[in-house]
């Protein structure tokens, strides 16, 4: 499939992604975010905040794949490495730089925050080298750059000391301080050009027992804070708009609206901000309330999101139609060409909000269609299994 791009006038030249491995949403947001004052400032004064809802298995690799690639990986992949996979398949030499510590650096008998300190110090070294090395400076100054911080300390401390321990809670503070320093140094490096988008989240949470993997809210509810270029300013709180899970009241952050997303939605958001193709297999929906651009931009981004997921649907439909004798198509998308044409005409006539709504509707229909073909043979397979059972 050919790549689908967001609107050409992307608001950011670069994006910085912070993933705090094993961070529970309630632990960072509770008590007025006193453990993360820098991130709190960004959440309620400059950007948008909410909960990113993960899926089972709540493990590191599936979480990272959902965040960056926009799809929910097969359960069998949970034991595979995380960081090395990002360099696999890189087509151009020098397209990606990766720094990682040895696997034996994760010591469950000590304070795991040293892992995060290593990451922040390594970035300081990298940025210092870029200020002296013209080749590295030019590479870092290119557009469509993504800087990814994998912060493993909280996961290590959660397993070893539990999420309610002082070690874990203090680690939240050290992560907040580290991110604050990164942002300050990056803004100075780029002369405060206001062309950087920042996203902070987690791959999964952590149970009180220091475990994760299942679907308990402690594991599936992770924080999401976004600010910077292309990100919306804080939304005013509207009573009745919050999810009815009781969390927001406990956090005492009801003056600014909480905007929740599915974890896979972060991938198309990042693509939209820096203008790179939507991930080919992404099932994420652009969280439009996180976008701070005008209605035209949102309408075109929504259309791109719809086209990307529609292409997946069409591939799946073609594969299934070629193997089924009595093929039954998904009826709601028999006239998908007309649906696309209608949206494009609305945009041409500058009816941007209507086009946006139609695109969102098409995305949801395409996701239903994908699910239809993914479960197409379930009755047949179930019958065979039931018949063959002793």
Buried (B, 14 or more C-beta within 10 A) or exposed (E): EEEBBBBEEBBBBBBBBBBBBBBBBBBBBBEEBEBBEBBBBBBBEBBBBBBBBBBBBBBBBBBBBBBBBBBBBEEEEBEEEBBEBBEEEEEEEEEEEEEBBEEEEBEEEEBBBBBBBBBBEBBBEBBEEBEEEEEBEEBBEEEBBBBBBBBBBBBBBBBBBBBEBEBBBBBBBBBBBBBBBBBEBBBEBBEEEEBBBBBBBBBBBBBEEBBBBEEBBBBBBBBBBBBBBBBBEBBEBEEEEBEEEEBBEEBEBEEBBBBBBBBBBBBBBBBBBBBBBBBBBBBBBBBBBBBBBEBBBBBBBBBBBBBBBBBBBBBBBEEBEEEEEEEEBBEBBEEBEEBBEBBBEBBEEEBBEBBBBBBBBBBBBBBEBBBBBEEBBEEEEEEEEEEEEE
